[in-house]
């Protein structure tokens, strides 16, 4: 399981990824799973153990295009659940 952060702005998606990196949180830019198609088409993927760091970043910075965090579990079927 991993977490994705979704935004309506590609610029803010990339900015969020760079901020996570400055906190030593490894992340990737991925295509947003279609089950969570509420964003600009790309999302930031990171390990679920860093969710509290990601929430802290959002509370300190203004990301007006933030849509939400989703947990993603891959298997035979991809399961995407909103978590914040």
C-alpha positions in Angstrom: 0.0 0.0 0.0 1.1 3.5 -0.7 -0.3 7.0 -0.6 -0.9 9.5 -3.4 -1.4 13.2 -3.0 -3.7 14.7 -5.7 -3.8 18.3 -6.9 -5.7 20.1 -9.7 -2.5 21.9 -10.7 0.6 20.2 -12.2 2.8 22.9 -10.9 1.6 22.4 -7.3 2.0 18.6 -7.8 5.7 19.1 -8.7 6.2 21.6 -5.9 4.8 19.2 -3.3 7.1 16.5 -4.6 10.2 18.8 -4.2 9.1 19.8 -0.7 8.8 16.2 0.3 12.3 15.6 -1.0 13.6 18.4 1.1 12.1 16.5 4.1 14.1 13.4 3.0 10.8 11.7 1.8 11.4 9.8 -1.4 8.4 10.2 -3.8 7.5 9.7 -7.4 5.3 11.5 -9.9 2.8 8.9 -11.3 -0.3 9.0 -13.4 -3.3 9.3 -11.2 -5.2 6.0 -11.0 -8.5 6.3 -12.8 -10.3 5.4 -9.6 -9.2 8.7 -8.2 -9.5 10.8 -11.3 -10.2 14.0 -9.5 -6.9 15.8 -10.4 -4.7 17.2 -13.1 -3.8 13.6 -14.2 -0.6 13.2 -12.2 -0.1 12.6 -8.5 2.7 12.3 -5.9 3.3 8.8 -4.7 5.0 8.2 -1.3 5.2 5.5 1.4 2.3 5.5 3.9 4.7 5.9 6.8 5.3 9.5 5.7 1.6 10.6 5.7 2.0 12.7 8.9 5.0 14.6 7.3 2.9 15.2 4.1 -0.1 16.5 6.2 2.3 18.8 8.1 3.6 20.2 4.9 0.1 21.0 3.8 -0.7 22.7 7.0 2.3 25.0 6.7 2.0 25.9 3.0 -0.8 27.0 0.8 -1.8 24.5 -1.8 -5.1 25.8 -3.1 -5.4 23.0 -5.7 -5.0 20.2 -3.3 -7.7 17.6 -3.7 -6.8 14.9 -1.2 -4.8 11.9 -0.1 -5.7 8.4 -1.3 -4.4 5.1 -0.2 -3.7 2.8 -3.1 -3.4 -1.0 -2.8 -2.4 -2.9 -5.9 -3.2 -6.5 -6.7 -5.4 -8.1 -9.3 -7.6 -5.0 -8.9 -6.3 -1.6 -7.9 -8.2 -0.3 -4.8 -8.1 3.5 -4.2 -9.6 4.9 -1.0 -9.8 8.6 0.1 -8.1 9.2 3.4 -8.0 13.0 3.8 
